[in-house]
Every structure is written in structure tokens, then in C-alpha cells.
Amino acid sequence: MREGEYEEVSRSTLLPDLDLSLLQRYYLERHPDQYKAVNEFLQAIRSRSAAPAVKVNGN
């Protein structure tokens, strides 16, 4: 939210390393088993974090 209005962003300001497209995939699939969905999401995050991170802003 900026200047009192919502703004669509591609990266979280609070959690800049959070892959929003990955989160969206798990959210939109609406897994019937929430426990399994959370575990699969965590597993996906862990497997991605094992790969070298790519810096977007040059830092």
C-alpha cells in the first residue's frame, strides 16, 4: 500500500526474497489438505534456497 492505495508489486517490500509467484501458485491451487500444501510450499522454498540467489538490484 502506497499513498493510501493498493499497488500491485512483483516483490514484497517486507520479504523481498519471497517468491510471490510460488506463493500464488499454492494459494490459487486451494489444496484440500492445508497441512500437505504448507509442507509442499516449504519444500519448494528450501529447494529454491539451495540454488544461488540472483540479486535484482545489483547488491
C-alpha positions as a Markdown table, in Angstrom:
| # | Residue | x | y | z |
|---|---|---|---|---|
| 1 | Met | 0.0 | 0.0 | 0.0 |
| 2 | Arg | 1.4 | 3.3 | -1.0 |
| 3 | Glu | 0.0 | 6.8 | -0.6 |
| 4 | Gly | -3.2 | 5.2 | 0.8 |
| 5 | Glu | -3.9 | 3.0 | -2.2 |
| 6 | Tyr | -3.0 | -0.6 | -3.0 |
| 7 | Glu | -0.4 | -1.1 | -5.7 |
| 8 | Glu | 0.4 | -4.4 | -7.4 |
| 9 | Val | 4.1 | -5.3 | -7.0 |
| 10 | Ser | 6.3 | -8.1 | -8.2 |
| 11 | Arg | 8.4 | -8.2 | -5.0 |
| 12 | Ser | 7.4 | -7.9 | -1.4 |
| 13 | Thr | 8.9 | -4.8 | 0.4 |
| 14 | Leu | 8.7 | -6.7 | 3.7 |
| 15 | Leu | 10.0 | -10.0 | 2.4 |
| 16 | Pro | 12.0 | -9.2 | -0.7 |
| 17 | Asp | 13.3 | -12.8 | -1.2 |
| 18 | Leu | 9.7 | -14.2 | -1.1 |
| 19 | Asp | 8.8 | -15.7 | -4.5 |
| 20 | Leu | 5.3 | -14.3 | -4.9 |
| 21 | Ser | 4.6 | -16.4 | -8.0 |
| 22 | Leu | 5.4 | -19.6 | -6.0 |
| 23 | Leu | 3.2 | -18.4 | -3.1 |
| 24 | Gln | 0.4 | -17.5 | -5.5 |
| 25 | Arg | 0.6 | -21.0 | -7.1 |
| 26 | Tyr | 0.0 | -22.7 | -3.7 |
| 27 | Tyr | -2.7 | -20.2 | -2.8 |
| 28 | Leu | -4.6 | -20.5 | -6.1 |
| 29 | Glu | -4.5 | -24.3 | -6.1 |
| 30 | Arg | -6.5 | -24.3 | -2.9 |
| 31 | His | -5.2 | -27.6 | -1.7 |
| 32 | Pro | -7.9 | -29.6 | 0.2 |
| 33 | Asp | -5.2 | -30.7 | 2.7 |
| 34 | Gln | -3.8 | -27.5 | 4.2 |
| 35 | Tyr | -1.0 | -29.4 | 6.1 |
| 36 | Lys | 0.2 | -31.0 | 2.9 |
| 37 | Ala | 0.1 | -27.7 | 1.0 |
| 38 | Val | 2.2 | -25.9 | 3.6 |
| 39 | Asn | 4.7 | -28.8 | 3.6 |
| 40 | Glu | 5.0 | -28.7 | -0.2 |
| 41 | Phe | 5.4 | -24.9 | -0.1 |
| 42 | Leu | 8.2 | -25.2 | 2.5 |
| 43 | Gln | 9.9 | -27.9 | 0.5 |
| 44 | Ala | 9.7 | -25.8 | -2.6 |
| 45 | Ile | 11.2 | -22.8 | -0.8 |
| 46 | Arg | 14.0 | -24.9 | 0.6 |
| 47 | Ser | 14.9 | -26.4 | -2.8 |
| 48 | Arg | 15.0 | -22.9 | -4.3 |
| 49 | Ser | 17.1 | -21.5 | -1.5 |
| 50 | Ala | 19.7 | -24.2 | -2.2 |
| 51 | Ala | 20.3 | -22.6 | -5.5 |
| 52 | Pro | 22.4 | -19.4 | -5.7 |
| 53 | Ala | 20.3 | -16.3 | -5.2 |
| 54 | Val | 20.1 | -13.8 | -8.0 |
| 55 | Lys | 20.3 | -10.2 | -6.9 |
| 56 | Val | 17.8 | -7.9 | -8.7 |
| 57 | Asn | 19.0 | -4.5 | -7.6 |
| 58 | Gly | 22.8 | -5.2 | -8.1 |
| 59 | Asn | 23.6 | -5.6 | -4.4 |
